[in-house]
Amino acid sequence: MGASETYLRDRRTSAVLLIATGLLLVLLYLHTPGPNGPWYWKWHWRRLEFASAAGSLLLGASPVVVGMALCWRGANSAIALTLISIGAVSLKLAVGFTLSKGVNFDFPVLIVTDAHATGYFTDAGALAAEDGVLAVYHQISPMFQVHSQSKPPGPILYHMFWIRWFGFTSEAAIAAALGQALLSALSVIATWGLGRTMGLNTSAAVTAAGLLSIFPGFALFWPMFDPFYPTLACSLIALWMIAMRPRRVFAAIGLGATLFAATLITYNVLVIGAFMVLSVGTVPASARSHSRFSERLRRAIVASVIALTSMVTFYAFLYALTGFDPIQAFSQALANQRTLLTRYAADRPYPATAIFDLTDFFLGLGWIAPIYLATAVRLLNRPLAFLTACQILCVAASSLLPGETARVWIFMMPLVAILTAESMSKRSRHLQWIILICTIIMTIAVHQNMHFLLPGGAE
């Protein structure tokens, strides 16, 4: 393709993205039914003052913009990644200050301490003075608040730590919320790491990290654990890919340790196994292995055995120390989840969820990245595009994690960010800036016009 054709192609794509951004802004500011969800589940509309919402988020996003600009100018990637990580945290603080109507922590305290918004703090407060909680965790989990019932003990233990330090106070809630904001920065670094493992160049990997940090779902859900979950998903995929290389025993052991940590924090990320299994036959990115499928399959089996042995060993130590039974805890969490899905079946009607979970996920992505990918199909890394699409479609079709996917599927957003960034690296700088700016604009518009978190469980 000649230079003039490339120029015209990028200009056409820019025009499509700018027009789409304008149309989406009109829909959001008119509170048009549809973008906020289907008939069975809707995010509540609101109208924040534009100057406050836009000014706060632009200030919060400024480290991301500076980091991306430095990266695209060839600056040290570590500096760019550090700025983007700072921006990921500052965006969440900007969201909190906007909703607190001042530089204070009223909103995050309200959400953390509300029994229905998440409930972890409430459950942790009830257990903070008790010993031996892990030994009876599977027996008491049905009595927890809604969100805690289908989770492993990690989120509750996290809040118990702060409550035992500060007491059942607003200070403990603030510390917990700030900790969640800081943890989300690890997802930015993990996205960069996964991108590099997949063969992206340094600039493209930093771009992927920057895109993740400004997606509405990742930026606006605070205080929540969900923006931390990409750290686990990226680590699992990266270690799996490394473990399938020759003589990478320590990577397989690390994969087991990460599985151990992940299943103490959330079971949601286990569905990333679809990507991992399919990657045995379709290795993503430019660092693609040229070994035969039979050899890759053999390495995958060996890595799986080592990883599972590692995970079981860690759990054996934990059981010996605390009496925590991971199998009983997981079985009870599944039973609790079935009960909750039955109770709220009207809010999760299958097969409608298979379609509208995708549209809500696009909302969490800010729409711009999916629209760009749709215009750039012929330029995408095909193995990576195939694996990413299969991962997302498998979760949608199976309805394993239905509803609120702008939040619940945040752990899959790095895959979209990496796929988008890999394609962007082949395009003009002008188009790269258009994608970045349009995504920030959509994040501001969503923040101004939609409630993602409300006390009382009305998310």
RODRENTOR-121307 format. One record per residue (C-alpha): residue number from 1; x, y, z. Coordinates in pm, 1 decimal. Layout:
   k       px       py       pz
 NUM        X        Y        Z
...
//
This chain:
   k       px       py       pz
   1      0.0      0.0      0.0
   2    141.5    336.3   -102.9
   3    193.7    633.9    124.7
   4   -100.5    821.9    -22.4
   5   -333.1    524.2     23.6
   6   -215.3    481.0    382.9
   7   -274.8    850.1    445.4
   8   -627.3    833.9    303.4
   9   -705.6    516.0    497.8
  10   -599.7    671.0    827.2
  11   -795.2    988.2    749.6
  12  -1107.5    783.9    676.0
  13  -1066.3    592.8   1001.9
  14  -1018.0    919.8   1190.5
  15  -1336.1   1057.8   1036.2
  16  -1531.2    745.3   1135.2
  17  -1407.4    768.8   1495.5
  18  -1482.9   1140.6   1523.1
  19  -1833.3   1096.3   1380.6
  20  -1898.4    799.4   1611.0
  21  -1776.5   1000.5   1909.0
  22  -2009.9   1286.3   1818.5
  23  -2310.8   1056.2   1779.9
  24  -2237.8    876.7   2106.2
  25  -2204.2   1208.7   2287.7
  26  -2546.4   1314.0   2159.9
  27  -2699.0    984.0   2276.8
  28  -2539.1   1015.8   2619.2
  29  -2624.1   1379.7   2678.4
  30  -2984.8   1324.0   2567.6
  31  -3002.6   1019.6   2797.7
  32  -3128.1    814.6   2506.9
  33  -3241.6    461.9   2602.7
  34  -2996.3    196.8   2488.2
  35  -2641.0    302.4   2572.3
  36  -2713.2    261.0   2944.4
  37  -2828.7    -98.5   2902.0
  38  -3113.8   -325.1   2783.8
  39  -3463.8   -347.4   2926.2
  40  -3370.9   -590.2   3204.1
  41  -3073.3   -397.2   3343.6
  42  -2988.9    -29.5   3311.3
  43  -2722.2    193.9   3455.9
  44  -2898.8    494.7   3609.7
  45  -2873.1    827.7   3430.1
  46  -2747.3   1141.0   3602.5
  47  -2621.5   1486.8   3508.7
  48  -2302.2   1604.8   3675.2
  49  -2186.8   1961.0   3623.9
  50  -1976.5   1952.7   3307.2
  51  -1695.0   2178.6   3430.1
  52  -1645.7   1970.6   3743.7
  53  -1667.4   1629.6   3574.3
  54  -1458.2   1719.1   3271.3
  55  -1202.7   1929.1   3459.5
  56  -1141.8   1665.2   3725.6
  57  -1103.5   1378.1   3481.5
  58   -885.1   1575.1   3242.4
  59   -656.4   1661.3   3532.3
  60   -658.3   1299.0   3645.6
  61   -583.9   1172.3   3294.6
  62   -301.4   1420.8   3230.8
  63    -23.4   1183.9   3349.0
  64   -155.4    923.4   3104.6
  65   -152.6   1173.1   2817.0
  66    199.9   1291.7   2904.4
  67    320.0    932.2   2938.6
  68    175.4    835.1   2601.0
  69    322.9   1145.3   2435.1
  70    668.1   1067.8   2576.8
  71    640.1    706.5   2469.0
  72    543.0    799.6   2113.4
  73    836.7   1041.2   2102.1
  74   1073.1    758.2   2189.6
  75   1131.9    842.0   2555.6
  76   1224.5    584.7   2817.9
  77    936.6    336.3   2846.9
  78    980.7    307.1   3223.6
  79    909.5    679.1   3264.5
  80    605.9    657.1   3037.6
  81    471.6    349.8   3218.7
  82    523.4    514.0   3557.4
  83    327.1    821.0   3446.4
  84     46.0    604.6   3310.2
  85     31.3    408.4   3636.5
  86      9.5    736.1   3828.7
  87   -264.3    845.7   3589.8
  88   -462.0    526.1   3653.1
  89   -467.7    612.3   4024.0
  90   -526.1    985.4   3979.5
  91   -824.5    919.4   3750.6
  92   -990.9    718.1   4024.8
  93   -922.6    989.3   4279.2
  94  -1066.4   1244.8   4036.7
  95  -1383.1   1036.1   4007.4
  96  -1410.9   1017.0   4384.4
  97  -1352.7   1388.9   4438.8
  98  -1611.1   1476.7   4174.5
  99  -1875.2   1258.6   4337.5
 100  -1772.7   1375.4   4686.1
 101  -1819.6   1736.2   4565.8
 102  -1480.7   1838.1   4697.1
 103  -1133.4   1712.2   4781.7
 104  -1250.1   1459.1   5036.5
 105  -1335.8   1091.3   5056.6
 106  -1706.9   1107.4   5132.0
 107  -1808.0    909.0   4822.4
 108  -1557.8    620.7   4853.6
 109  -1638.7    590.8   5224.2
 110  -2009.4    576.5   5138.4
 111  -1954.2    296.6   4885.4
 112  -1707.6     94.3   5092.7
 113  -1921.7    101.5   5406.3
 114  -2252.7     40.9   5228.8
 115  -2376.9   -311.9   5298.3
 116  -2511.4   -358.9   4945.5
 117  -2273.9   -171.0   4711.7
 118  -2009.8   -438.3   4773.1
 119  -2060.9   -561.9   5130.6
 120  -1702.6   -674.3   5191.8
 121  -1638.8   -406.4   5453.4
 122  -1963.4   -494.9   5631.7
 123  -1880.0   -866.3   5641.0
 124  -1521.5   -795.7   5743.4
 125  -1644.9   -578.4   6030.8
 126  -1858.9   -862.5   6160.0
 127  -1562.9  -1102.5   6149.7
 128  -1273.4   -874.2   6245.5
 129  -1270.6   -979.2   6611.5
 130  -1302.6  -1350.6   6532.6
 131  -1024.1  -1607.8   6502.8
 132  -1023.8  -1909.7   6274.0
 133  -1243.7  -1746.7   6009.0
 134  -1078.3  -1932.1   5722.4
 135  -1144.5  -2273.1   5876.5
 136  -1520.1  -2216.0   5870.8
 137  -1535.4  -1987.9   5567.7
 138  -1741.8  -2226.4   5356.0
 139  -1994.7  -2262.5   5637.6
 140  -2051.1  -1891.4   5697.0
 141  -2032.6  -1761.9   5336.1
 142  -2410.2  -1812.8   5273.6
 143  -2472.8  -1554.2   5548.4
 144  -2259.7  -1285.6   5380.6
 145  -2378.0   -986.9   5181.0
 146  -2462.4  -1053.1   4814.5
 147  -2124.1   -980.4   4655.7
 148  -1927.1  -1169.1   4922.1
 149  -2124.7  -1492.0   4890.5
 150  -1972.8  -1600.6   4558.4
 151  -1619.1  -1483.3   4635.9
 152  -1319.7  -1648.8   4801.8
 153  -1198.4  -1495.0   5129.0
 154   -949.7  -1247.6   4979.2
 155  -1174.0   -937.2   4958.9
 156  -1302.7   -984.6   5312.3
 157   -952.4  -1051.2   5449.3
 158   -832.8   -733.8   5277.1
 159  -1092.9   -523.5   5458.7
 160  -1034.8   -709.7   5785.1
 161   -671.9   -598.0   5766.8
 162   -769.6   -230.8   5755.9
 163  -1043.6   -269.3   6016.4
 164   -807.1   -437.0   6261.4
 165   -563.7   -148.8   6207.2
 166   -805.7    146.3   6217.6
 167  -1117.7     -6.6   6368.0
 168  -1460.3    -15.8   6202.1
 169  -1423.5    348.4   6104.6
 170  -1425.3    579.3   5805.1
 171  -1044.8    584.9   5825.2
 172  -1039.6    210.8   5757.3
 173  -1275.8    263.2   5464.7
 174  -1053.6    538.4   5321.3
 175   -743.1    320.5   5357.1
 176   -922.6     32.0   5184.9
 177  -1036.4    256.8   4899.1
 178   -690.4    408.8   4849.2
 179   -539.6     61.7   4853.0
 180   -779.6    -45.0   4577.4
 181   -681.1    257.3   4368.6
 182   -312.2    171.9   4410.1
 183   -373.0   -193.9   4328.3
 184   -533.3    -91.8   4000.3
 185   -197.2     52.7   3891.6
 186    -61.6   -302.8   3893.2
 187   -307.2   -384.3   3614.1
 188   -146.3   -115.2   3398.7
 189    197.1   -270.3   3451.4
 190     62.2   -622.3   3398.6
 191    -97.0   -518.2   3067.8
 192    238.1   -382.6   2952.3
 193    405.7   -706.9   3061.2
 194    153.3   -923.5   2878.7
 195    190.2   -711.8   2567.1
 196    566.4   -758.7   2572.2
 197    525.4  -1133.6   2630.0
 198    297.8  -1148.1   2326.5
 199    565.8   -984.8   2114.1
 200    452.7   -622.1   2102.5
 201    727.5   -365.3   2077.0
 202    787.5   -140.0   2375.6
 203    586.9    151.9   2239.7
 204    284.6    -65.0   2153.1
 205    292.5   -233.5   2495.3
 206    296.0    105.8   2669.6
 207     10.4    217.9   2444.3
 208   -191.4    -86.7   2553.8
 209   -131.3      3.0   2918.5
 210   -236.1    362.0   2849.7
 211   -556.9    255.7   2675.5
 212   -655.2     31.7   2966.3
 213   -605.8    315.3   3213.9
 214   -858.9    540.8   3035.1
 215  -1131.0    287.8   2949.1
 216  -1447.1    397.9   3136.9
 217  -1495.2     61.1   3307.6
 218  -1141.2     57.5   3440.3
 219  -1125.4    427.1   3528.1
 220  -1468.0    483.7   3683.4
 221  -1532.2    177.7   3900.3
 222  -1379.4    295.5   4224.8
 223  -1369.1    188.5   4500.2
 224  -1394.1   -167.2   4366.4
 225  -1160.6   -465.2   4327.0
 226  -1250.3   -522.8   3962.1
 227   -980.8   -286.4   3820.4
 228   -722.6   -501.6   4002.2
 229   -837.9   -827.2   3841.9
 230   -657.2   -759.6   3509.4
 231   -334.5   -802.6   3707.8
 232   -432.0  -1162.1   3775.3
 233   -560.8  -1234.0   3424.4
 234   -253.4  -1086.0   3254.4
 235    -19.0  -1269.7   3488.6
 236   -190.2  -1602.1   3422.4
 237   -172.4  -1562.8   3044.2
 238    184.6  -1431.3   3041.4
 239    317.2  -1705.0   3270.1
 240    128.7  -1967.4   3069.6
 241    286.6  -1847.8   2744.8
 242    633.8  -1841.1   2902.7
 243    581.5  -2182.6   3066.1
 244    513.2  -2337.1   2723.9
 245    860.9  -2243.3   2606.8
 246   1140.1  -2500.2   2648.4
 247   1281.0  -2545.8   2999.7
 248   1065.5  -2288.9   3176.7
 249    987.7  -2479.7   3496.1
 250    997.8  -2172.8   3717.4
 251    737.1  -2001.1   3500.1
 252    508.4  -2302.3   3548.6
 253    565.8  -2287.7   3924.7
 254    488.6  -1914.4   3912.9
 255    171.7  -1991.7   3718.2
 256     62.7  -2222.5   3999.9
 257    140.8  -1957.1   4259.1
 258    -61.9  -1703.1   4060.5
 259   -353.5  -1947.9   4035.9
 260   -332.3  -1989.4   4411.9
 261   -341.6  -1613.1   4466.3
 262   -614.5  -1558.8   4207.5
 263   -847.2  -1819.4   4355.8
 264   -808.2  -1657.4   4696.3
 265   -924.9  -1324.7   4551.9
 266  -1180.8  -1400.2   4279.2
 267  -1303.6  -1696.4   4079.7
 268  -1403.9  -1477.5   3784.8
 269  -1061.4  -1475.5   3622.2
 270  -1063.1  -1854.7   3587.6
 271  -1264.0  -1813.3   3266.7
 272   -948.2  -1667.2   3108.9
 273   -860.3  -2034.0   3071.1
 274  -1039.2  -2026.0   2734.8
 275   -768.2  -1796.0   2597.1
 276   -494.1  -2007.4   2752.8
 277   -621.5  -2339.5   2617.0
 278   -682.9  -2206.5   2266.6
 279   -339.3  -2044.7   2260.1
 280   -183.0  -2391.3   2256.3
 281   -300.3  -2425.3   1898.2
 282   -296.3  -2055.5   1807.1
 283     -0.9  -1875.3   1960.7
 284    -64.2  -1496.0   1954.4
 285    154.2  -1205.4   1847.6
 286    477.9  -1170.6   1660.2
 287    678.2  -1388.8   1900.1
 288    492.4  -1687.5   1762.5
 289    640.5  -2029.6   1820.5
 290    727.3  -2230.8   1513.1
 291    723.9  -2563.9   1698.3
 292    478.3  -2832.6   1596.3
 293    138.1  -2853.4   1760.9
 294    225.6  -3189.2   1919.4
 295    530.7  -3033.5   2083.3
 296    330.6  -2732.7   2209.1
 297     65.0  -2969.7   2343.1
 298    327.5  -3172.1   2528.7
 299    472.2  -2855.7   2683.5
 300    123.3  -2738.7   2779.5
 301     51.2  -3066.0   2957.6
 302    382.3  -3055.5   3143.7
 303    330.2  -2689.2   3239.4
 304    -24.5  -2765.9   3357.7
 305     92.2  -3053.5   3578.8
 306    367.6  -2841.7   3733.9
 307    133.7  -2543.8   3784.3
 308   -140.7  -2752.0   3944.3
 309    113.1  -2924.5   4168.7
 310    245.2  -2584.5   4271.5
 311   -104.4  -2452.3   4346.2
 312   -199.5  -2763.1   4545.8
 313    122.4  -2732.3   4746.1
 314     47.6  -2372.1   4838.6
 315   -307.2  -2464.8   4939.7
 316   -177.5  -2756.8   5145.8
 317     40.8  -2516.4   5343.3
 318   -252.2  -2278.0   5386.1
 319   -476.1  -2561.5   5504.2
 320   -214.9  -2673.6   5754.4
 321   -183.1  -2319.5   5889.1
 322   -547.4  -2208.0   5889.9
 323   -775.0  -2501.7   5813.2
 324   -903.0  -2330.7   5496.2
 325  -1055.6  -2585.1   5256.9
 326  -1043.3  -2439.4   4902.2
 327  -1259.5  -2713.7   4751.3
 328  -1536.9  -2666.4   5005.8
 329  -1511.8  -2288.2   4966.4
 330  -1536.3  -2310.6   4587.0
 331  -1826.5  -2557.4   4599.6
 332  -2016.7  -2336.8   4842.1
 333  -1947.0  -2027.5   4631.5
 334  -2096.4  -2206.7   4328.7
 335  -2402.0  -2304.5   4531.9
 336  -2440.4  -1947.2   4655.5
 337  -2404.6  -1817.8   4298.9
 338  -2676.9  -2053.7   4173.1
 339  -2907.5  -1931.3   4447.3
 340  -2838.0  -1567.9   4360.7
 341  -2887.0  -1626.5   3987.5
 342  -3220.6  -1791.5   4059.4
 343  -3323.8  -1502.0   4282.4
 344  -3227.3  -1242.3   4023.3
 345  -3317.6  -1444.7   3712.6
 346  -3534.6  -1162.2   3578.0
 347  -3224.6   -937.8   3571.7
 348  -3020.6  -1196.2   3376.6
 349  -3248.1  -1344.8   3105.4
 350  -3060.4  -1586.7   2883.1
 351  -3003.1  -1580.3   2582.6
 352  -3053.5  -1201.4   2584.4
 353  -2749.7  -1170.1   2811.2
 354  -2530.3  -1329.4   2544.5
 355  -2593.3  -1024.1   2325.3
 356  -2630.3   -741.8   2572.2
 357  -2335.1   -848.5   2785.2
 358  -2127.9   -763.7   2478.5
 359  -2285.2   -419.7   2438.2
 360  -2230.0   -342.2   2807.0
 361  -1868.9   -454.2   2773.2
 362  -1831.9   -211.4   2481.6
 363  -1967.0     59.9   2712.6
 364  -1693.9    -28.9   2962.6
 365  -1440.8      3.8   2680.3
 366  -1578.7    344.0   2583.9
 367  -1688.5    213.5   2239.3
 368  -1394.7    375.5   2056.9
 369  -1158.3     76.0   2066.1
 370  -1423.2   -170.2   1937.4
 371  -1525.2     72.8   1661.3
 372  -1162.5    119.8   1560.9
 373  -1103.6   -256.9   1555.5
 374  -1409.4   -300.8   1333.8
 375  -1254.4    -58.2   1081.8
 376   -911.6   -222.3   1096.9
 377   -994.5   -592.9   1066.1
 378   -751.9   -646.9    779.0
 379   -465.3   -493.4    979.9
 380   -512.0   -692.9   1299.7
 381   -279.7   -958.2   1433.0
 382   -497.8  -1251.5   1328.8
 383   -399.1  -1509.1   1593.9
 384   -438.6  -1251.5   1870.5
 385   -767.1  -1124.7   1725.9
 386   -897.7  -1481.9   1702.8
 387   -802.3  -1564.5   2062.5
 388   -942.9  -1237.6   2199.1
 389  -1271.4  -1278.1   2012.0
 390  -1305.6  -1642.1   2120.5
 391  -1235.3  -1551.7   2482.7
 392  -1500.7  -1279.1   2491.2
 393  -1760.2  -1473.9   2291.3
 394  -1711.6  -1787.5   2503.1
 395  -1781.8  -1595.4   2823.3
 396  -2083.9  -1425.3   2664.2
 397  -2232.2  -1743.6   2518.4
 398  -2177.5  -1947.7   2834.9
 399  -2336.4  -1679.5   3055.8
 400  -2086.1  -1765.8   3328.0
 401  -2051.8  -1397.9   3425.4
 402  -2377.0  -1232.3   3314.2
 403  -2477.2   -871.4   3372.8
 404  -2287.2   -552.8   3462.9
 405  -2013.0   -653.8   3222.0
 406  -1879.5   -297.6   3200.5
 407  -1750.1   -389.8   3546.8
 408  -1743.9   -769.6   3572.6
 409  -1546.4   -819.5   3250.3
 410  -1279.1   -558.5   3326.9
 411  -1025.4   -840.5   3358.7
 412  -1062.2   -907.5   2982.6
 413  -1006.4   -543.9   2883.4
 414   -625.3   -581.2   2855.3
 415   -677.3   -823.3   2565.4
 416   -874.6   -558.6   2374.8
 417   -620.6   -291.4   2470.1
 418   -329.3   -505.0   2347.3
 419   -504.4   -594.9   2021.3
 420   -589.3   -228.3   1961.8
 421   -239.8   -104.3   2048.7
 422    -73.0   -364.7   1825.2
 423   -280.0   -238.8   1532.2
 424   -229.6    127.2   1625.3
 425    148.0     79.4   1605.6
 426    106.1     37.5   1228.3
 427    -95.2    356.6   1188.4
 428    -16.2    726.6   1176.0
 429     54.8    929.1   1488.0
 430   -243.5   1146.4   1397.9
 431   -478.9    847.1   1421.5
 432   -320.9    728.9   1745.2
 433   -396.2   1066.2   1904.0
 434   -753.5   1054.3   1771.5
 435   -811.4    716.5   1939.8
 436   -661.3    836.3   2268.6
 437   -851.3   1166.0   2277.8
 438  -1184.5   1014.9   2172.2
 439  -1156.4    747.8   2442.1
 440  -1090.2   1012.1   2709.1
 441  -1388.0   1213.5   2583.5
 442  -1613.7    908.4   2608.7
 443  -1489.9    833.5   2960.9
 444  -1573.5   1188.9   3066.7
 445  -1916.9   1168.0   2904.0
 446  -1997.7    835.2   3070.3
 447  -1882.8    969.5   3405.8
 448  -2096.7   1279.6   3371.0
 449  -2410.5   1096.6   3259.6
 450  -2415.8    750.8   3420.2
 451  -2415.0    615.8   3773.5
 452  -2183.0    315.8   3791.2
 453  -2191.1    290.8   4169.5
 454  -2472.0    378.1   4406.4
 455  -2526.3    293.8   4773.0
 456  -2800.6     45.6   4840.1
 457  -2681.2   -188.2   4565.6
 458  -2836.7     11.1   4282.9
 459  -2534.1    -21.4   4057.1
//
